[in-house]
Amino acid sequence: MRHSLDRWFTPLAVLPTFVVMLLVFGLPLLFSLYLSFTGWSLSQDLLGGEFVGWANYQDLLDDPVFLGSLGITFGFTAAAVAAQLGLGLAIALLLNMDLPYMRTFRTALIVPMMITPIVGALCWKLLLDPSHGVFNHWIGERIVWLGMPSTALGAVWVVNVWHSTPYVALILLAGLRSLPSEPGEAAAIDGASRLQMFRHVTLPLLRPYLLVALLLRTIFEFRAFDNIYAMTGGGPANSTMVLSMFTYLVSFVRFDFSLGAAASWMMLAMSMLMCLVFIAVIRRRDAN
């Protein structure tokens, strides 16, 4: 009897949480899937939309703004993640040194992470203001950073890199602090230079942490929204129109919920595909 109770205790304990998660996330997810195959509007009943099949997805693939948002999203994600990994690794290597006041610098590193993304984006928007911004004052020119297609995406990229690089640096710093010292000591005895030790000893040992940081930041940057919403709203001239921004505008500005649901599911499918690719790479590395 006791063995039977122990066997059923875990499922019964998890059941309330599972039911709540199903109601909070599962039902809206299924409803959005339903919307993506219908032509539903606010004037209709909840399940009164007309079934249109793949028409919403076809409309997306025929929409030049959506296709442009795909290119912007992938390019922005690749550039942001590459910069965050490069800068994060450099910062982690510097903070791993035993120098005076290094604990203070490590603590200061998390300040950008502690700032709410919207608040940080609004602060940067003030700094980039064409009339009163600090940056224009420093360079002595009046540049509308967020009002020109040639500079708006770059400005948003800088803000994302500034806000998220400390997160990558902390992951890599934790990895550096946990690496065994024996391989480095053996390489030093064999006469390896600092560059050779970094390339052939530190980087291979740090690879699991790099892959984790790469996976997490790719997922987060692919669905980047806060900074873009606060700074540019997808403009000017759709130059910062990433997928998440496109989905928001279609759903809650144009109130085309069916098209917005289709865009959301396409975004989810691409995110899951990227996750599966990263997981396959990590498993292959672990198998070797």
C-alpha positions in Angstrom: 0.0 0.0 0.0 2.8 2.4 0.9 4.7 1.6 -2.2 1.6 2.3 -4.3 1.1 5.7 -2.6 4.8 6.6 -3.2 4.4 5.7 -6.9 1.4 8.0 -7.3 2.6 10.8 -5.1 4.7 12.5 -7.8 2.0 12.5 -10.6 -0.6 13.8 -8.1 1.7 16.5 -6.9 2.5 17.6 -10.4 -1.1 17.4 -11.7 -2.3 20.8 -10.3 0.6 22.6 -11.8 0.1 20.8 -15.1 -3.6 21.8 -15.3 -2.8 25.4 -14.5 0.0 25.5 -17.2 -2.4 23.9 -19.7 -5.1 26.5 -19.0 -2.7 29.5 -19.1 -0.5 28.4 -22.0 -2.0 25.4 -23.7 -5.5 26.8 -24.5 -4.3 30.2 -25.9 -1.7 28.3 -28.0 -4.4 26.0 -29.5 -6.7 29.0 -30.1 -3.9 30.9 -31.9 -3.4 27.8 -34.0 -7.1 27.8 -34.8 -7.0 31.5 -35.7 -4.1 30.9 -38.1 -6.3 28.7 -40.3 -9.4 31.0 -40.2 -10.5 34.4 -41.3 -11.6 35.6 -37.8 -12.4 39.1 -36.8 -13.5 40.8 -33.6 -17.1 41.1 -34.8 -17.5 37.3 -35.0 -18.1 34.7 -32.3 -15.1 33.2 -30.6 -15.1 30.1 -32.8 -17.1 31.7 -35.6 -14.2 32.3 -38.0 -14.4 30.8 -41.6 -11.9 28.1 -42.3 -9.4 29.4 -45.0 -6.7 26.7 -44.8 -3.2 27.9 -45.6 -4.4 31.3 -47.0 -3.0 33.3 -44.1 0.4 31.7 -44.4 0.3 32.2 -48.2 -0.5 35.9 -47.6 2.5 36.2 -45.3 4.8 34.7 -47.9 3.4 37.1 -50.5 3.8 40.1 -48.2 7.1 42.1 -48.9 7.1 43.6 -45.4 7.0 40.1 -43.8 9.7 38.8 -46.1 11.8 41.9 -45.3 11.3 41.3 -41.6 12.6 37.8 -42.0 15.9 39.1 -43.5 16.1 41.8 -40.8 15.5 39.3 -38.0 18.1 36.8 -39.1 20.7 39.5 -39.8 20.0 41.3 -36.6 20.1 38.0 -34.6 23.4 36.9 -36.2 25.1 40.3 -35.7 23.9 40.7 -32.1 24.8 37.2 -31.0 28.2 37.4 -32.6 29.0 40.7 -30.9 27.7 39.5 -27.5 29.8 36.3 -27.7 32.9 38.2 -28.7 32.6 41.0 -26.2 31.3 38.6 -23.5 34.3 36.3 -23.9 36.7 39.3 -23.8 35.1 40.7 -20.7 35.1 37.3 -19.0 38.8 36.8 -19.7 39.6 40.2 -18.2 37.4 39.6 -15.1 39.0 36.2 -14.6 42.3 37.9 -13.8 43.2 38.4 -10.1 43.7 42.2 -10.1 42.8 44.8 -7.5 39.2 45.8 -7.3 38.2 43.0 -9.6 35.2 42.0 -7.4 33.9 45.6 -7.8 34.1 45.3 -11.6 32.4 41.9 -11.5 29.5 43.4 -9.5 29.2 46.4 -11.8 29.0 44.1 -14.8 25.4 43.1 -13.9 24.1 46.7 -13.8 22.8 46.7 -17.4 21.1 43.3 -16.8 19.3 44.8 -13.7 17.7 47.6 -15.8 14.4 46.8 -17.3 14.7 46.6 -21.1 12.1 49.2 -21.8 13.7 51.6 -19.3 17.1 51.0 -20.7 15.8 51.6 -24.3 14.1 54.8 -23.3 17.3 56.1 -21.6 19.2 55.3 -24.8 16.5 57.0 -26.8 17.2 60.2 -24.8 21.0 59.8 -25.3 20.4 59.5 -29.1 18.0 62.4 -29.2 18.9 64.6 -32.3 18.5 67.9 -30.4 19.5 67.2 -26.8 21.3 63.8 -27.0 24.7 63.4 -25.5 26.2 61.6 -28.5 25.3 64.4 -30.9 26.8 66.9 -28.4 30.1 64.9 -28.3 30.5 64.6 -32.1 29.2 68.1 -32.7 26.7 67.1 -35.4 22.9 66.7 -35.5 22.3 63.1 -36.5 18.8 61.6 -36.3 20.0 58.2 -35.2 16.6 56.6 -34.8 15.0 58.5 -37.7 17.1 57.3 -40.6 17.0 53.7 -42.1 20.8 53.7 -42.4 21.4 54.2 -38.6 18.2 53.0 -36.8 18.9 49.3 -36.9 22.5 49.9 -35.9 21.4 52.0 -32.9 19.0 49.3 -31.7 21.8 46.7 -32.2 24.1 48.7 -29.9 21.5 48.9 -27.2 20.8 45.1 -27.4 24.5 44.3 -27.2 25.0 46.7 -24.3 22.1 45.2 -22.4 22.8 41.5 -23.0 26.6 41.2 -23.2 27.0 41.0 -19.4 24.7 38.0 -19.4 27.1 36.2 -21.8 30.1 37.4 -19.8 28.7 36.0 -16.6 28.1 32.6 -18.2 31.6 32.4 -19.6 33.2 33.8 -16.5 31.5 31.0 -14.5 32.9 28.6 -17.0 36.4 30.0 -16.8 36.3 29.9 -13.0 35.3 26.2 -13.1 37.9 25.0 -15.6 40.6 22.6 -14.3 44.0 24.1 -13.9 46.0 21.0 -14.8 45.7 21.3 -18.7 46.9 24.9 -18.6 49.8 24.1 -16.3 50.9 21.2 -18.5 50.7 23.4 -21.6 52.8 26.1 -19.8 55.5 23.4 -18.9 55.6 22.4 -22.6 56.4 26.0 -23.5 53.0 27.1 -25.0 52.4 30.8 -25.3 49.4 32.6 -23.9 47.7 32.6 -27.3 48.4 28.9 -27.9 47.0 28.1 -24.4 43.9 30.1 -25.1 43.4 28.5 -28.5 44.2 24.9 -27.7 43.3 24.6 -24.0 40.9 27.3 -22.8 38.6 27.5 -25.8 38.0 23.7 -26.1 37.3 23.4 -22.4 35.0 26.4 -22.6 33.1 25.1 -25.6 30.0 23.8 -23.6 29.5 27.2 -22.0 29.9 28.9 -25.4 27.3 26.7 -26.9 24.9 27.3 -24.0 25.4 31.1 -24.3 25.0 30.8 -28.1 21.7 28.9 -27.8 20.2 31.2 -25.2 21.1 34.4 -26.9 20.0 33.2 -30.3 16.6 32.4 -28.9 16.2 35.7 -27.1 17.5 37.9 -29.9 15.4 36.1 -32.5 12.3 37.3 -30.6 13.7 40.7 -29.7 10.9 43.2 -29.1 11.3 45.5 -26.1 14.1 47.7 -27.3 12.7 48.0 -30.9 9.2 48.8 -29.6 10.4 51.5 -27.3 13.0 53.1 -29.7 11.7 52.8 -33.2 8.4 50.9 -33.3 9.6 49.1 -36.4 10.5 52.2 -38.4 11.7 54.2 -40.1 10.5 52.8 -43.4 10.4 49.3 -41.8 14.2 49.3 -41.3 13.8 47.8 -37.8 10.8 45.6 -38.6 11.7 42.3 -37.0 9.3 39.4 -36.9 8.1 40.1 -33.3 7.4 43.7 -34.2 5.6 42.7 -37.4 3.4 40.2 -35.5 2.6 42.9 -32.9 1.6 45.5 -35.4 -0.5 43.0 -37.5 -2.3 41.7 -34.4 -2.8 44.7 -32.2 -2.6 47.7 -34.5 -4.3 46.3 -37.7 -6.4 43.9 -35.6 -5.8 41.1 -38.1 -5.5 38.4 -35.5 -5.6 35.5 -38.0 -2.7 36.8 -39.9 -0.9 37.7 -36.7 -1.4 34.1 -35.4 0.0 32.7 -38.6 3.1 34.9 -38.2 3.5 33.8 -34.6 3.3 30.2 -35.5 5.9 30.6 -38.3 8.1 32.4 -35.8 7.7 29.6 -33.3 8.5 27.0 -36.0 11.7 28.7 -36.9 12.7 29.1 -33.3 12.1 25.4 -32.6 14.1 24.5 -35.7 17.0 26.5 -34.5 16.8 25.0 -31.1 16.8 21.5 -32.5 19.8 22.3 -34.6 21.7 23.6 -31.6 20.7 20.6 -29.5 21.9 18.2 -32.2 25.2 20.0 -32.4 25.6 19.8 -28.6 24.7 16.1 -28.5 27.1 15.3 -31.3 29.9 17.1 -29.4 29.1 15.2 -26.2 29.0 11.9 -28.1 32.5 12.6 -29.5 
